[in-house]
Amino acid sequence: MTDPRPARVPSPRSLRASAEGCDAHVRPAAPDPYGPHDRFGPHPARPRPEPSPLPPGRPAPAQPPVGAVVFGLALQSLRRGSASGANPVRGRADAARSIGAGTRAITRLEGALGGHGIGPDARHALLARYGMTDPETRDATARLLHAPDPAALHDSGPGWPQRLAACVGRAGRVRTYALTVFPRVLWTAGYAHALCTAHRMPPGRFTPPARVPEGVPITALLDEMVLCHLWNVDLDPAVTAAQLDHVLGLVADGTLTVRVIGMHAQPTGAAMITELARAGGRHHLFAEEYDDFSGVHYRTAPSPGPYPGLLDTAESRAMSPTDSLAVLQAARHHATPSPSGGR
């Protein structure tokens, strides 16, 4: 029996060569004005400029703990999702009455503002009222408020993909970098299932999809390994084609800007970093997913760690949107099954 798959996996060089208007060679890394980077931040010899100090006598604004921000965004998402069904929650006032609290307390809890006056038992009751039936997921969600580091949060407890999806769903602008697979915000259901099967990991790590609100702009910085991965793990040709069609459709709609980064211009070994600006209208989050899809590390401004520099460097080293689109179209052409069943 003849194997319908091609004998040779398409290389980044071949994809670029077949994309009209693209250079067939690996593009050299653009010089970084702040010096070399690694995942721990800028080179100490060339520190990034500090923001201008506040006027004398004006205190710096208090920043909410990142655990409180993620908890609040999760609450907003749950409340909006429970507005219909057999036992709907009809707004903050309805939620507040169900736990014997005031509407303002719910507003402050969702906004990661201190002094909400809702205790642990009431928070668990509120999560249950919003339809969170699994006790372990409720416990893991409630524990976010007790994270030891106010500037950073490691979330790998039950329900972490749902909490990440809640944060993404409240973003006002998204920028994401991916090293080996498409970023979660661009996954189709078929692609997520194929990743789960190919990597033999628990399905709960790949659901639910993290959907960006309609009309919110997305910039995706994709390492060329993302495209090679489509063939390296032997994804079904139909799944590969559908995933690329989804991405190309978002580009055509004007929602998504894709920038492809050559393999020799990688700014970091991080698997996936996503910047969520104006999350919930006022928060600025950075989320790095672990490379085994077992959890996520959050940071907030003004203590974002190395993430802004890494994303800026990735964008500076990427191909233009026009050349990147041509590479994606070449990959899509290669993914089209032939009449004989191969690619």
Salt bridges, closest charged atoms under 4 A:
ASP32 OD2 - HIS37 ND1 2.59
ASP94 OD2 - ARG129 NH2 3.62
GLU110 OE2 - ARG79 NE 2.61
GLU110 OE1 - ARG92 NE 2.97
ASP139 OD1 - HIS124 NE2 2.89
ASP155 OD2 - ARG163 NE 2.79
GLU224 OE2 - ARG16 NH1 2.02
ASP245 OD1 - ARG332 NE 2.59
GLU275 OE1 - ARG175 NE 2.88
GLU275 OE2 - HIS284 NE2 2.75
GLU288 OE2 - ARG39 NH2 2.57
GLU289 OE1 - ARG184 NH2 2.83
ASP312 OD1 - ARG175 NH1 2.98
GLU315 OE1 - ARG175 NH1 2.95
GLU315 OE2 - ARG259 NH1 3.92
ASP323 OD2 - ARG27 NH2 2.50
